[in-house]
Amino acid sequence: MKKFFLSLGFLIFLYFFNLGGNSVWIPNESFYADSAKNMIKTGDFLTPIYNGELRLNKPPLTYWLSALGFKLFGINEFGLRFFQALLGILTGVITYLLARKITNREDTAILSMVILNLSFIFIANARYTSPEVPFTFFITLSLFLWFIYYTEKRAIFFFFALLSSALAVLTKGPAGFILPAGVIFFFLLFTDWKELLKIRYYLGTLFVFLASGWWFLYQYLVNRDAFLEVFIKENIKRIYALQKDPFYFYALDINVSFLPYSFLFFLALFYTFKFKRKELSFPLIWFLTIFSIFSVVKMKIPVYVMPAYPAMAIITASFLMDEKFIRLKSFSLIFLGVIGIIAMVLMGFYFKFHWILLIFILLSLTPILLRKLVLFPAFAGFFTLLYLSSVVLPFVENYRPYREVGAKIKELDPQGKLRTYEIGFFHHNLPFYGDRVIVRKKKPEKVERPAIVLVRKKVYDCKPIATWKLYTSSESRFFKFLMDIKRNKRFDEFKLCKLQ
């Protein structure tokens, strides 16, 4: 257990270090920040309101978590992201517990947790407010609790598995039930089909529907047309969307999103099939079910398969702890570790070189010196991510003066009585920082005076009270954003004016 707590301690440090250092990201994180803030101000925790408009794209649980974070830590970025990071860590702990139960090996269980929590897209979403990590947490918890119920025949775990699935539905919609139900169905179909005939599964389906469906019914009754439009778009149209990514999209994407152990996962899949590792049948079917479902769906986004990551981590760790394929594994581990070091070096040269980079590179080599090659990608990944959060992200914040913009808007109109406009581009986090509705306008002629106007320099000429250089694209594609900073692309001057 000492190794477990040591590993967990390092992961907690990585997840929470400088968590609130960056202002709210645009566009997606802004929706949750402003809506959660409005929930606290109005006391309405059922209907998310962003910038004065209904925001029903996702059910309310992610907003609730952000609002609770605000209640505990104040209305700030740390409070906004606290439960994202916490649930990310807890997903790793559940993965550890499940891996230990399946493999009966402590080292495999710890490595499973480390692989999951260091996977690139998982930690990125755990330090950023979105439904993805809470959704993955509740699905992982649901499947873990069901597995305990199935192997130990303790009914209370079945009830809590259903409750966790209902919370997943309240996080991201019907997929919160469909995914764990699909995994359990196919697992039992291939291993114990008679279990599927038990009435408790059908009563359980009804329970999940009742425990989560109340919010959807409420929105249907109160905001019928707006709710139906968004519900159909988010849950049905994406299945046959016009955006047709190839069916092999996720097979390619995993190579990047599941770093630093990504390439080894495919070797682990081959190993699991070749040697018929029956104890891995549950995580294997877990992965294949989710991977297959989203490979069929027309619209593909990397985070969609994130609920399969705990299973992928267990499969990969089991492979690495086995005695077979030593040379192949050694080569792959060295290759993946070197990728992490190269990433650090590139960040060091691309941005301002920092002395701490040399220390991080040397520390990344520790597993080689200790002859613990299996940990080389983990160390390289850990210090790459730590360099990103300690050096790169603070550097990036120099190009994101949104807190300052919001503070200036509030200084000009402390009571929020004047209409406030942004013309030429819309920065989605300004309603949060300005603490008011920001009206989007393409043309300055339609501005109703008196007003406060944040306007792109090329669009309208007014006497500025303050000026800033702001980014005019989405920050969601983070590495593109980094390159734009370095090349000074997609930035423009914005003026803040008070029109009488």
C-alpha positions in Angstrom: 0.0 0.0 0.0 3.0 2.3 0.5 3.6 2.4 -3.2 0.0 3.1 -3.9 -0.1 6.1 -1.6 3.2 7.4 -3.0 1.9 7.1 -6.6 -1.4 8.7 -5.6 0.4 11.6 -3.8 2.4 12.4 -7.0 -0.8 12.3 -9.1 -2.7 14.5 -6.7 0.1 17.0 -6.8 0.1 17.0 -10.7 -3.6 17.4 -10.9 -4.0 20.2 -8.5 -0.8 22.1 -9.1 -1.6 25.6 -10.5 -5.1 24.4 -11.2 -6.6 27.8 -10.9 -3.7 29.7 -12.5 -5.3 30.1 -15.9 -8.4 32.2 -16.6 -11.5 30.5 -18.0 -10.8 28.9 -21.4 -12.9 29.8 -24.4 -15.3 28.8 -25.6 -16.5 25.6 -23.8 -15.3 26.1 -20.2 -17.0 29.5 -20.2 -20.4 28.0 -20.5 -20.0 26.1 -17.3 -18.3 29.0 -15.4 -21.0 31.6 -16.2 -23.9 29.1 -15.8 -22.8 27.9 -12.4 -22.2 31.4 -11.3 -25.8 32.3 -12.3 -27.1 29.3 -10.5 -25.6 30.6 -7.2 -26.9 34.1 -7.9 -30.5 33.1 -8.8 -31.0 30.0 -6.8 -32.2 28.1 -9.9 -30.2 24.9 -10.1 -32.4 23.2 -12.6 -32.1 25.4 -15.7 -28.6 26.5 -16.7 -28.4 30.1 -18.0 -25.4 31.3 -19.9 -25.1 35.0 -20.8 -28.8 35.4 -20.2 -29.8 32.6 -22.5 -30.9 29.0 -21.9 -28.1 26.5 -22.0 -29.6 23.0 -22.2 -26.9 21.3 -24.3 -26.0 19.1 -21.4 -27.8 18.0 -18.2 -27.1 19.9 -15.0 -24.6 17.8 -13.0 -21.4 19.4 -14.3 -22.9 22.8 -13.5 -23.8 21.6 -10.0 -20.2 20.4 -9.4 -18.9 23.8 -10.5 -21.4 25.7 -8.4 -20.4 23.5 -5.4 -16.8 24.3 -6.1 -17.7 28.0 -6.1 -19.5 27.6 -2.7 -16.5 25.9 -1.2 -13.6 28.0 -2.6 -15.2 31.2 -3.9 -16.1 32.2 -7.4 -12.8 31.6 -9.0 -11.0 29.3 -11.4 -9.8 26.8 -8.7 -13.4 26.4 -7.5 -14.6 26.0 -11.0 -12.2 23.1 -11.7 -11.8 21.5 -8.2 -14.3 18.7 -8.7 -13.0 18.0 -12.2 -9.6 17.2 -10.8 -10.9 15.4 -7.8 -13.1 13.1 -9.9 -10.2 12.5 -12.3 -8.1 11.3 -9.3 -11.0 9.1 -8.0 -11.4 7.5 -11.4 -7.8 6.4 -11.1 -8.5 5.0 -7.6 -11.5 3.0 -8.9 -9.3 1.7 -11.8 -6.7 0.6 -9.2 -9.4 -1.2 -7.1 -10.9 -2.9 -10.2 -7.4 -3.9 -11.5 -6.4 -5.4 -8.1 -9.6 -7.4 -8.0 -9.3 -8.7 -11.5 -5.6 -9.5 -11.6 -4.9 -10.0 -7.8 -1.7 -8.0 -8.3 -0.8 -4.8 -6.5 1.8 -3.7 -9.0 -0.6 -4.1 -11.9 -3.2 -2.2 -10.1 -0.9 0.7 -9.3 0.3 0.9 -12.9 -3.2 0.8 -14.2 -4.0 3.9 -12.1 -0.8 5.7 -13.2 -1.5 4.9 -16.9 -5.0 6.3 -16.7 -4.2 9.4 -14.7 -1.2 10.3 -16.9 -3.0 9.7 -20.2 -2.8 13.0 -22.1 -6.5 13.7 -22.9 -7.7 12.5 -19.5 -5.6 14.8 -17.4 -6.2 17.7 -19.9 -10.0 17.3 -19.3 -9.5 16.8 -15.5 -7.9 20.3 -15.4 -10.6 21.9 -17.5 -14.4 22.1 -16.8 -16.4 19.9 -19.1 -18.7 16.9 -18.6 -16.1 14.4 -19.9 -14.3 13.5 -16.6 -17.4 13.4 -14.4 -19.1 11.2 -17.1 -16.1 8.9 -17.2 -16.0 8.7 -13.4 -19.7 7.7 -13.0 -19.5 5.1 -15.8 -16.3 3.7 -14.3 -17.9 3.6 -10.8 -21.1 2.0 -12.2 -19.2 -0.8 -13.9 -16.9 -1.3 -10.9 -19.9 -1.6 -8.5 -21.7 -3.9 -10.9 -18.6 -6.1 -11.1 -18.4 -6.3 -7.3 -22.1 -7.2 -7.2 -21.7 -9.9 -9.9 -18.6 -11.6 -8.4 -19.7 -11.3 -4.7 -23.5 -11.4 -5.1 -24.1 -8.4 -2.8 -27.2 -6.7 -3.9 -26.4 -3.3 -2.4 -23.6 -2.9 -5.0 -26.1 -3.4 -7.8 -28.3 -0.6 -6.4 -25.3 1.8 -6.2 -24.2 0.8 -9.7 -27.6 1.8 -11.0 -27.5 5.1 -9.0 -24.1 5.9 -10.5 -25.4 5.2 -14.0 -28.3 7.6 -13.3 -25.7 10.3 -12.3 -23.9 9.6 -15.6 -27.2 10.3 -17.4 -27.5 13.6 -15.5 -24.0 14.4 -16.6 -24.2 13.8 -20.3 -27.5 12.3 -21.3 -28.8 8.8 -22.2 -25.2 7.5 -23.0 -24.7 7.4 -19.3 -27.0 4.3 -19.2 -26.4 3.0 -22.7 -22.6 2.6 -22.3 -22.5 0.7 -19.0 -25.6 -1.3 -20.0 -24.0 -2.3 -23.3 -20.7 -3.4 -21.6 -22.6 -5.5 -19.0 -24.9 -7.0 -21.7 -22.1 -8.1 -24.0 -20.0 -9.4 -21.1 -22.9 -11.6 -19.8 -23.8 -12.6 -23.3 -20.4 -14.2 -23.8 -19.8 -15.4 -20.3 -23.1 -16.0 -18.4 -26.1 -15.4 -20.6 -28.6 -16.8 -18.1 -27.8 -13.8 -15.8 -29.5 -11.6 -18.4 -32.8 -13.3 -17.7 -33.0 -12.0 -14.1 -35.7 -9.5 -13.5 -33.5 -7.1 -11.5 -31.9 -5.9 -14.7 -35.2 -4.8 -16.1 -36.3 -3.2 -12.9 -32.9 -1.6 -12.7 -33.4 0.0 -16.1 -36.7 1.5 -14.9 -34.9 2.8 -11.7 -32.2 4.6 -13.8 -34.9 6.1 -16.0 -36.8 7.4 -13.0 -33.7 8.6 -11.1 -32.4 10.6 -14.0 -35.4 11.2 -16.2 -37.1 13.8 -13.9 -34.8 16.5 -15.1 -35.5 15.8 -18.8 -39.2 15.7 -18.0 -39.0 19.0 -16.2 -37.2 20.7 -19.1 -39.7 19.3 -21.6 -42.6 20.7 -19.6 -41.0 24.1 -18.9 -38.8 24.7 -22.0 -40.4 22.3 -24.5 -39.3 23.6 -27.9 -35.8 24.7 -26.9 -35.2 21.5 -24.9 -36.3 19.2 -27.8 -34.2 21.0 -30.3 -31.1 20.6 -28.2 -31.8 17.1 -27.1 -32.3 15.8 -30.6 -29.2 17.6 -31.8 -27.0 16.4 -28.9 -28.2 12.8 -28.7 -29.6 11.8 -32.0 -28.3 13.9 -34.9 -24.7 13.2 -33.9 -25.2 9.5 -34.7 -25.8 10.3 -38.4 -24.1 13.8 -38.5 -22.9 15.3 -41.8 -19.4 15.4 -40.3 -18.3 11.9 -41.5 -15.0 10.9 -39.9 -13.6 7.5 -41.0 -14.5 4.4 -38.9 -10.9 4.0 -37.9 -10.7 7.5 -36.4 -10.3 6.3 -32.8 -7.8 3.6 -33.8 -5.5 6.5 -34.9 -6.5 9.0 -32.3 -5.7 6.7 -29.4 -2.0 6.9 -30.4 -2.0 10.5 -29.3 -4.8 10.8 -26.7 -3.6 7.8 -24.7 0.0 8.9 -24.5 2.4 8.1 -22.8 1.4 4.4 -23.0 -0.6 4.5 -26.2 1.4 2.3 -28.6 1.7 -0.3 -25.9 -2.1 -0.6 -25.7 -2.3 -2.1 -29.1 0.4 -4.6 -28.3 -1.5 -5.4 -25.1 -4.7 -6.0 -27.1 -2.8 -8.5 -29.3 -1.4 -10.2 -26.2 -4.8 -10.4 -24.5 -6.3 -12.2 -27.5 -3.3 -14.4 -28.3 -2.9 -15.8 -24.8 -6.6 -15.8 -24.0 -6.3 -13.9 -20.7 -9.8 -14.8 -19.3 -9.4 -12.6 -16.3 -9.2 -9.6 -18.6 -12.4 -10.4 -20.4 -14.4 -7.7 -18.5 -12.1 -4.8 -19.3 -11.6 -6.2 -22.9 -15.4 -6.2 -23.5 -15.6 -2.8 -21.8 -13.2 -1.3 -24.3 -14.5 -3.1 -27.4 -18.1 -2.1 -26.6 -17.4 1.6 -26.2 -14.9 1.7 -29.0 -17.3 -0.1 -31.4 -20.3 2.1 -30.5 -18.5 5.4 -31.2 -16.7 4.1 -34.3 -20.2 3.5 -35.8 -21.4 7.0 -34.8 -20.8 9.4 -37.6 -19.6 12.4 -35.5 -16.3 11.5 -33.8 -14.5 13.5 -31.1 -11.5 12.1 -29.2 -13.2 12.5 -25.7 -16.1 10.3 -26.7 -14.1 7.1 -26.0 -12.6 8.4 -22.7 -15.0 6.1 -20.7 -13.0 3.2 -22.1 -9.7 4.5 -20.8 -9.9 2.7 -17.4 -10.3 -0.6 -19.2 -7.5 0.3 -21.6 -5.2 1.1 -18.6 -5.9 -2.3 -17.0 -5.2 -4.2 -20.2 -2.0 -2.3 -20.8 -0.7 -2.6 -17.2 -1.5 -6.4 -17.3 0.6 -6.8 -20.4 3.5 -4.8 -19.1 3.6 -6.8 -15.8 3.7 -10.1 -17.7 7.0 -11.8 -18.5 6.4 -12.2 -22.3 7.6 -10.0 -25.1 10.4 -8.5 -23.0 12.5 -7.1 -25.9 9.5 -5.7 -27.7 8.2 -4.0 -24.5 11.6 -2.6 -23.7 11.9 -1.0 -27.1 8.4 0.4 -26.9 8.9 1.7 -23.4 12.1 3.5 -24.4 10.5 4.9 -27.5 7.5 6.3 -25.6 9.7 7.7 -22.8 11.9 9.4 -25.4 8.8 11.0 -27.0 8.0 12.6 -23.6 11.6 14.0 -23.3 11.5 15.3 -26.9 8.2 17.0 -26.1 9.8 18.8 -23.1 12.8 19.9 -25.2 10.5 21.2 -28.0 8.5 23.2 -25.5 11.7 24.5 -24.0 13.0 25.8 -27.4 9.6 26.8 -28.8 8.9 29.0 -25.8 11.3 30.6 -23.3 13.9 28.0 -22.3 13.7 27.4 -18.5 16.4 26.0 -16.3 13.9 23.7 -14.6 13.7 21.8 -18.0 17.1 20.2 -17.4 16.1 19.0 -14.0 12.9 17.5 -15.3 14.7 15.7 -18.2 17.3 14.2 -15.7 14.5 13.1 -13.4 12.7 11.5 -16.3 15.7 9.2 -16.8 15.5 7.9 -13.2 13.6 4.6 -14.1 16.5 3.7 -16.5 19.0 4.1 -13.8 16.9 2.1 -11.4 16.2 -0.6 -14.1 12.5 0.1 -13.8 11.9 0.5 -17.5 8.2 0.1 -17.2 8.0 3.4 -15.4 10.0 5.4 -18.0 7.0 6.6 -20.0 5.3 7.5 -16.7 8.2 9.6 -15.4 8.6 11.3 -18.8 4.9 11.9 -19.1 4.7 13.2 -15.5 7.5 15.7 -15.9 6.3 16.8 -19.4 2.9 17.6 -17.9 4.5 19.3 -14.9 6.6 21.4 -17.2 3.4 22.3 -19.1 1.6 23.4 -16.0 4.5 25.1 -14.3 6.1 26.9 -17.2 4.0 26.8 -20.4 0.6 27.6 -19.0 1.8 30.6 -17.0 3.5 31.9 -20.1 0.3 31.5 -22.1 -1.6 33.5 -19.6 0.3 36.6 -20.6 -1.8 36.5 -23.8 -5.1 36.0 -22.1 -6.0 39.3 -20.2 -9.6 38.3 -19.7 -9.7 38.9 -16.0 -8.4 42.5 -16.6 -11.0 43.1 -19.3 -13.8 42.0 -17.0 -12.5 44.0 -14.1 -12.4 47.1 -16.3 -15.9 46.6 -17.5 -17.1 46.3 -13.9 -15.1 49.4 -12.9 -16.9 51.4 -15.7 -20.3 50.2 -14.6 -20.3 48.7 -11.1 -24.0 48.3 -10.9 -24.3 46.6 -14.3 -27.0 49.0 -15.5 -25.5 49.8 -18.9 -25.9 47.5 -21.9 -22.5 45.9 -22.7 -21.6 44.8 -26.2 -18.8 43.0 -27.9 -18.4 43.7 -31.6 -16.3 41.9 -34.1 -15.7 38.7 -32.1 -17.2 37.2 -29.0 -15.0 36.0 -26.1 -17.2 33.6 -24.3 -15.7 34.1 -20.8 -16.4 37.8 -20.6 -19.9 37.3 -19.2 -18.3 35.5 -16.3 -15.5 38.0 -15.7 -17.7 41.1 -16.5 -20.4 39.7 -14.3 -23.2 40.7 -16.7 -24.8 39.8 -20.0 -22.5 40.7 -23.0 -24.6 41.4 -26.1 -23.0 40.0 -29.3 -23.2 42.3 -32.3 -21.7 42.1 -35.7 -22.5 45.7 -36.7 -21.9 48.7 -34.4 -24.8 50.6 -35.9 -27.2 48.5 -33.8 -25.7 49.4 -30.5 -28.3 51.1 -28.2 -26.7 54.0 -26.2 -25.6 54.6 -23.5 -23.5 51.5 -23.6 -20.1 49.9 -22.9 -18.5 48.5 -26.0 -15.6 46.1 -26.5 -14.9 46.4 -30.2 -12.4 45.0 -32.6 -10.2 47.9 -33.9 -10.9 47.2 -37.5 -14.7 47.2 -37.0 -15.5 50.5 -35.3 -13.7 53.7 -34.3 -14.3 55.0 -30.8 -12.3 56.7 -28.1 -10.8 53.9 -26.1 -10.6 53.8 -22.3 -8.4 50.8 -22.5 -7.0 48.5 -25.3 -5.9 44.8 -25.3 -4.6 42.4 -27.8 -7.0 39.4 -27.7 -7.1 36.0 -29.5 -9.8 35.7 -32.1 -10.2 31.9 -32.4 -11.1 29.0 -30.2 -8.6 28.0 -27.5 -9.9 24.4 -27.5 -7.3 23.4 -30.0 -4.6 24.1 -27.5 -1.5 23.3 -29.5 -2.8 25.4 -32.4 -3.3 28.2 -29.9 0.3 27.8 -28.7 1.6 28.1 -32.3 -0.6 31.1 -32.9 0.9 32.8 -29.8 4.4 32.1 -31.1 3.6 33.4 -34.6 1.4 36.2 -33.4 -1.4 35.0 -35.6 -5.2 35.5 -35.0 -4.6 38.2 -32.4 -6.2 41.6 -32.9 -6.5 44.8 -30.9 -9.8 45.4 -29.0 -10.8 48.8 -27.6 -13.1 49.3 -24.6 -15.2 52.4 -25.0 -18.1 54.0 -23.1 -20.7 55.5 -25.5 -23.0 58.2 -24.3 
